[in-house]
């Protein structure tokens, strides 16, 4: 029994070390308003545990926040956005989609033609979402 406990100790140390890496991974997320023509963007982001409140993001500005990815891999921040007659809901960070793409920052750019996400691996802004017809 003692020999199996000694063999199990390095495995446990490795598992706890990996869990600590995941738990301590910090991510910065932000939404940049590039709607132009002085259009303000209203943003309300939240997760299961954190409500970031409603934010008014002036044209040319951004709203950002920091968080840690949880160990079980369920971290999700979602946002509701509104401007003019548009309303849009999207996931600002979903660990299964963004863990590799965003690494330690998940940046979004809202423009008149749609929404872009920065790919941390390539360094390029990628067109991610188009806007539905206005209400």
C-alpha contacts under 8 A as a table, 3 or more apart, distances in Angstrom:
res1	aa1	res2	aa2	distance
1	X	4	X	5.36
1	X	5	X	6.39
2	X	5	X	5.13
2	X	6	X	6.30
3	X	6	X	5.13
3	X	7	X	6.26
4	X	7	X	4.98
4	X	8	X	6.06
5	X	8	X	5.01
5	X	9	X	6.31
6	X	9	X	5.36
6	X	10	X	7.68
7	X	10	X	6.46
7	X	11	X	7.45
8	X	11	X	5.31
8	X	12	X	6.25
9	X	12	X	5.14
9	X	13	X	6.22
10	X	13	X	5.06
10	X	14	X	6.17
11	X	14	X	5.13
11	X	15	X	6.19
12	X	15	X	5.08
12	X	16	X	6.10
13	X	16	X	5.26
13	X	17	X	6.01
14	X	17	X	5.00
14	X	18	X	6.22
15	X	18	X	5.20
15	X	19	X	6.19
16	X	19	X	5.00
16	X	20	X	6.09
17	X	20	X	5.09
17	X	21	X	6.40
18	X	21	X	5.08
18	X	22	X	6.46
19	X	22	X	5.19
19	X	23	X	6.09
19	X	71	X	5.93
20	X	23	X	5.07
20	X	24	X	5.84
20	X	71	X	7.81
21	X	24	X	5.32
21	X	25	X	6.11
22	X	25	X	5.35
22	X	69	X	6.41
22	X	70	X	6.67
22	X	71	X	5.56
23	X	68	X	6.37
23	X	69	X	5.66
23	X	70	X	5.08
23	X	71	X	5.07
24	X	68	X	6.18
24	X	69	X	7.17
25	X	68	X	5.59
25	X	69	X	5.87
25	X	104	X	7.31
26	X	66	X	6.90
26	X	67	X	5.72
26	X	68	X	4.50
26	X	69	X	6.60
26	X	104	X	6.10
27	X	66	X	5.65
27	X	67	X	5.49
27	X	68	X	6.05
27	X	69	X	7.27
27	X	103	X	7.16
27	X	104	X	4.33
27	X	105	X	5.13
27	X	106	X	7.12
28	X	64	X	6.99
28	X	65	X	5.77
28	X	66	X	4.43
28	X	67	X	6.62
28	X	104	X	6.23
28	X	105	X	4.53
28	X	106	X	6.13
28	X	107	X	7.92
29	X	64	X	5.44
29	X	65	X	5.52
29	X	66	X	6.32
29	X	92	X	7.43
29	X	93	X	7.60
29	X	105	X	5.63
29	X	106	X	4.53
29	X	107	X	5.56
29	X	108	X	7.84
30	X	62	X	6.54
30	X	63	X	5.43
30	X	64	X	3.89
30	X	65	X	6.46
30	X	106	X	6.58
30	X	107	X	5.02
30	X	108	X	6.05
31	X	62	X	5.42
31	X	63	X	5.40
31	X	64	X	6.37
31	X	107	X	6.23
31	X	108	X	4.71
31	X	109	X	5.78
31	X	110	X	7.07
32	X	60	X	7.05
32	X	61	X	5.97
32	X	62	X	4.15
32	X	63	X	6.64
32	X	107	X	7.80
32	X	108	X	6.06
32	X	109	X	4.68
32	X	110	X	5.99
33	X	36	X	7.93
33	X	40	X	7.62
33	X	41	X	6.55
33	X	57	X	6.56
33	X	58	X	6.81
33	X	59	X	5.31
33	X	60	X	5.41
33	X	61	X	5.69
33	X	62	X	5.85
33	X	109	X	6.31
33	X	110	X	5.24
33	X	111	X	6.85
34	X	59	X	5.98
34	X	60	X	5.52
34	X	61	X	7.83
34	X	109	X	6.61
34	X	110	X	5.50
34	X	111	X	4.82
34	X	112	X	7.50
35	X	38	X	7.55
35	X	39	X	6.02
35	X	40	X	7.81
35	X	59	X	6.36
35	X	60	X	7.91
35	X	110	X	6.35
35	X	111	X	4.47
35	X	112	X	5.06
36	X	39	X	5.99
36	X	59	X	5.98
36	X	60	X	7.36
36	X	111	X	7.58
36	X	112	X	7.60
37	X	59	X	7.65
38	X	58	X	7.34
38	X	59	X	5.28
39	X	58	X	6.93
39	X	59	X	5.55
39	X	83	X	7.22
39	X	84	X	7.79
40	X	56	X	6.74
40	X	57	X	5.77
40	X	58	X	4.61
40	X	59	X	5.44
40	X	83	X	6.46
41	X	56	X	5.88
41	X	57	X	5.04
41	X	58	X	6.35
41	X	59	X	7.30
41	X	81	X	6.85
41	X	82	X	5.95
41	X	83	X	5.16
42	X	54	X	6.89
42	X	55	X	5.69
42	X	56	X	4.61
42	X	57	X	6.08
42	X	81	X	5.52
42	X	82	X	5.12
42	X	83	X	6.38
43	X	54	X	5.65
43	X	55	X	5.12
43	X	56	X	6.40
43	X	57	X	7.24
43	X	79	X	6.62
43	X	80	X	5.77
43	X	81	X	4.55
43	X	82	X	6.66
44	X	52	X	6.79
44	X	53	X	5.59
44	X	54	X	4.32
44	X	55	X	6.12
44	X	79	X	5.39
44	X	80	X	5.23
44	X	81	X	6.52
45	X	51	X	6.47
45	X	52	X	5.54
45	X	53	X	6.62
45	X	54	X	7.27
45	X	77	X	6.64
45	X	78	X	5.54
45	X	79	X	4.04
45	X	80	X	6.44
46	X	49	X	7.64
46	X	50	X	5.47
46	X	51	X	4.26
46	X	52	X	5.53
46	X	53	X	7.52
46	X	77	X	5.41
46	X	78	X	5.67
46	X	79	X	6.45
47	X	50	X	5.06
47	X	51	X	6.30
47	X	75	X	7.74
47	X	76	X	5.78
47	X	77	X	4.54
47	X	78	X	6.39
48	X	51	X	7.91
48	X	76	X	7.56
48	X	77	X	7.86
55	X	63	X	7.48
57	X	61	X	6.03
57	X	62	X	6.07
57	X	63	X	6.53
58	X	61	X	5.46
58	X	62	X	7.64
69	X	73	X	7.09
69	X	75	X	5.74
69	X	95	X	7.54
70	X	73	X	5.72
70	X	74	X	6.68
70	X	75	X	5.90
71	X	74	X	7.98
73	X	95	X	6.17
73	X	96	X	7.38
74	X	94	X	7.55
74	X	95	X	6.32
74	X	96	X	7.82
75	X	93	X	7.44
75	X	94	X	6.10
75	X	95	X	5.55
76	X	91	X	7.14
76	X	92	X	7.63
76	X	93	X	5.41
76	X	94	X	4.57
76	X	95	X	6.50
77	X	91	X	5.94
77	X	92	X	5.44
77	X	93	X	5.06
77	X	94	X	6.61
78	X	89	X	7.31
78	X	90	X	5.71
78	X	91	X	4.13
78	X	92	X	5.17
78	X	93	X	6.85
79	X	89	X	5.67
79	X	90	X	5.54
79	X	91	X	6.20
79	X	92	X	6.35
80	X	87	X	7.23
80	X	88	X	5.71
80	X	89	X	4.44
80	X	90	X	6.69
81	X	87	X	5.71
81	X	88	X	5.15
81	X	89	X	6.30
82	X	85	X	7.43
82	X	86	X	5.54
82	X	87	X	4.50
82	X	88	X	6.42
83	X	86	X	5.37
83	X	87	X	6.81
85	X	134	X	5.51
85	X	135	X	5.67
86	X	131	X	7.93
86	X	132	X	7.85
86	X	133	X	7.74
86	X	134	X	5.05
86	X	135	X	6.29
87	X	134	X	7.69
87	X	135	X	7.79
88	X	131	X	7.55
91	X	94	X	6.31
92	X	106	X	7.59
92	X	108	X	7.80
93	X	97	X	7.70
93	X	98	X	6.20
93	X	106	X	6.99
94	X	97	X	5.44
94	X	98	X	5.68
94	X	99	X	7.62
95	X	98	X	5.11
95	X	99	X	4.94
96	X	99	X	6.15
97	X	100	X	7.51
97	X	101	X	7.32
98	X	101	X	4.87
98	X	102	X	5.17
98	X	103	X	7.17
98	X	106	X	7.60
99	X	102	X	5.87
99	X	103	X	5.50
100	X	103	X	5.26
100	X	121	X	7.81
101	X	119	X	5.42
101	X	120	X	5.55
101	X	121	X	6.22
102	X	105	X	5.23
102	X	106	X	4.79
102	X	107	X	7.75
102	X	118	X	7.51
102	X	119	X	6.31
102	X	120	X	5.24
102	X	121	X	7.73
103	X	106	X	7.47
103	X	120	X	6.70
105	X	120	X	7.52
106	X	117	X	7.49
106	X	118	X	6.92
106	X	120	X	7.95
107	X	117	X	5.83
107	X	118	X	5.49
108	X	115	X	6.99
108	X	116	X	5.70
108	X	117	X	4.63
108	X	118	X	6.49
109	X	115	X	5.71
109	X	116	X	5.08
109	X	117	X	6.40
110	X	114	X	6.32
110	X	115	X	4.74
110	X	116	X	6.61
111	X	114	X	5.37
111	X	115	X	6.03
111	X	116	X	7.93
113	X	130	X	6.78
113	X	131	X	7.26
114	X	127	X	7.23
114	X	128	X	7.60
114	X	129	X	5.66
114	X	130	X	4.44
114	X	131	X	5.66
115	X	127	X	6.08
115	X	128	X	5.70
115	X	129	X	5.05
115	X	130	X	6.40
115	X	131	X	7.97
116	X	125	X	5.84
116	X	126	X	5.22
116	X	127	X	4.46
116	X	128	X	5.23
116	X	129	X	7.02
117	X	125	X	5.49
117	X	126	X	5.32
117	X	127	X	6.62
117	X	128	X	6.27
118	X	123	X	6.58
118	X	124	X	5.82
118	X	125	X	4.37
118	X	126	X	6.14
119	X	122	X	5.59
119	X	123	X	5.46
119	X	124	X	5.59
119	X	125	X	6.15
119	X	126	X	6.78
120	X	123	X	5.22
120	X	124	X	7.58
